[in-house]
Amino acid sequence: MKQVVRRNFDDSVSAYEAYERRTGRFETLARLLDAELRANAGGQLGTVVDAGAGTGASTRVFAAGERTERVVAVDVSRAMLRAVDTDQGQPVQADIDRLPLADGAADAVAFTASLFLVPDPAVAARAAARALGPKGVVGATAPRGWVTAAGEDIFAGLERDSRSPTGADEVRAALGEEFEVTAGTWRFATTAADVRQFHAIPAMAARLYPKLPPAARVERARELLDSLDGTVEQRWLWVVGTPR
Ligand SMILES: C[S@@+](CC[C@H](N)C(=O)[O-])C[C@H]1O[C@@H](n2cnc3c(N)ncnc32)[C@H](O)[C@@H]1O
């Protein structure tokens, strides 16, 4: 599955960047997560691991943090990482299940919209716990879905096996095994056009139709969302934790 996720993101760079340029959604998620990390950290966040850094929207946010000296941008997709600003150091192509840091070397591990993409988030949660050691702070965001003004999940009609297997609750549970966590939901009013553009990203359309090839799944998502209108609420789980 990880190779599939990597290929999906390798195919997604331009669509991802177009969505981010228009909405700034991932930067916003990283900003909100950064604030939670800092509020929960016992000390300064000198070394931050941006676990699943993508094209660097989150990396830029963490790097701008007060008294942050180093951000280690880690991602499986080399194509996504090519866009990361290298001012903070060279990004590392690696799996977030095996973070490339010595035990206890990190002050924060942040999974901005990435922990829901691994087959078993508990493995990455253990890797984060090792990288942090007895101090520091972990954080994650994961999508909770899109809800219409009438309160309907716009993907409720899809068969379960056509949807991504790792949900937000699993992300929270996995971090809860290793850390003392607090969590909540961020809600963003978005347009139907935003929802369509999000699912024009092949890696995101893969969460709806994982068995279809990239062009076909984007086309199916487009058809599914064609008649969507008005304002849609996008919900993201956030979780922040400190070592037990
Ligand atoms: C939705 S993007 C978020 C990127 C970035 N954090 C941001 O806020 O823009 C998720 C990223 O997680 C990466 N990813 C997924 N599974 C991974 C894994 N097992 N190890 C490392 N990175 C992974 C993907 O390649 C992708 O770049």
Ligand as a Chemical Component Dictionary entry (heavy atoms), coordinates in Angstrom:
data_LIG
# 
_chem_comp.id                   LIG 
_chem_comp.type                 NON-POLYMER 
_chem_comp.pdbx_formal_charge   0 
_chem_comp.three_letter_code    LIG 
# 
loop_
_chem_comp_atom.comp_id 
_chem_comp_atom.atom_id 
_chem_comp_atom.alt_atom_id 
_chem_comp_atom.type_symbol 
_chem_comp_atom.charge 
_chem_comp_atom.model_Cartn_x 
_chem_comp_atom.model_Cartn_y 
_chem_comp_atom.model_Cartn_z 
_chem_comp_atom.pdbx_ordinal 
LIG C1  C1  C 0  -1.667 15.522 2.089 1  
LIG S1  S1  S 1  0.067  15.555 1.923 2  
LIG C2  C2  C 0  0.515  16.714 3.181 3  
LIG C3  C3  C 0  1.851  17.361 2.891 4  
LIG C4  C4  C 0  2.271  18.496 3.787 5  
LIG N1  N1  N 0  2.380  18.086 5.179 6  
LIG C5  C5  C 0  1.371  19.702 3.659 7  
LIG O1  O1  O 0  0.814  20.087 4.682 8  
LIG O2  O2  O -1 1.216  20.218 2.556 9  
LIG C6  C6  C 0  0.568  14.016 2.634 10 
LIG C7  C7  C 0  2.022  13.641 2.384 11 
LIG O3  O3  O 0  2.320  12.468 3.177 12 
LIG C8  C8  C 0  3.225  11.681 2.435 13 
LIG N2  N2  N 0  3.212  10.286 2.930 14 
LIG C9  C9  C 0  2.207  9.383  2.849 15 
LIG N3  N3  N 0  2.586  8.210  3.402 16 
LIG C10 C10 C 0  3.855  8.377  3.830 17 
LIG C11 C11 C 0  4.805  7.543  4.494 18 
LIG N4  N4  N 0  4.511  6.273  4.819 19 
LIG N5  N5  N 0  6.020  8.041  4.788 20 
LIG C12 C12 C 0  6.336  9.331  4.455 21 
LIG N6  N6  N 0  5.487  10.168 3.842 22 
LIG C13 C13 C 0  4.259  9.715  3.530 23 
LIG C14 C14 C 0  2.745  11.808 0.992 24 
LIG O4  O4  O 0  3.746  11.453 0.067 25 
LIG C15 C15 C 0  2.346  13.290 0.948 26 
LIG O5  O5  O 0  3.375  14.104 0.464 27 
# 
loop_
_chem_comp_bond.comp_id 
_chem_comp_bond.atom_id_1 
_chem_comp_bond.atom_id_2 
_chem_comp_bond.value_order 
_chem_comp_bond.pdbx_ordinal 
LIG C1  S1  SING 1  
LIG S1  C2  SING 2  
LIG S1  C6  SING 3  
LIG C2  C3  SING 4  
LIG C3  C4  SING 5  
LIG C4  N1  SING 6  
LIG C4  C5  SING 7  
LIG C5  O1  DOUB 8  
LIG C5  O2  SING 9  
LIG C6  C7  SING 10 
LIG C7  O3  SING 11 
LIG C7  C15 SING 12 
LIG O3  C8  SING 13 
LIG C8  N2  SING 14 
LIG C8  C14 SING 15 
LIG N2  C9  SING 16 
LIG N2  C13 SING 17 
LIG C9  N3  DOUB 18 
LIG N3  C10 SING 19 
LIG C10 C11 SING 20 
LIG C10 C13 DOUB 21 
LIG C11 N4  SING 22 
LIG C11 N5  DOUB 23 
LIG N5  C12 SING 24 
LIG C12 N6  DOUB 25 
LIG N6  C13 SING 26 
LIG C14 O4  SING 27 
LIG C14 C15 SING 28 
LIG C15 O5  SING 29 
# 
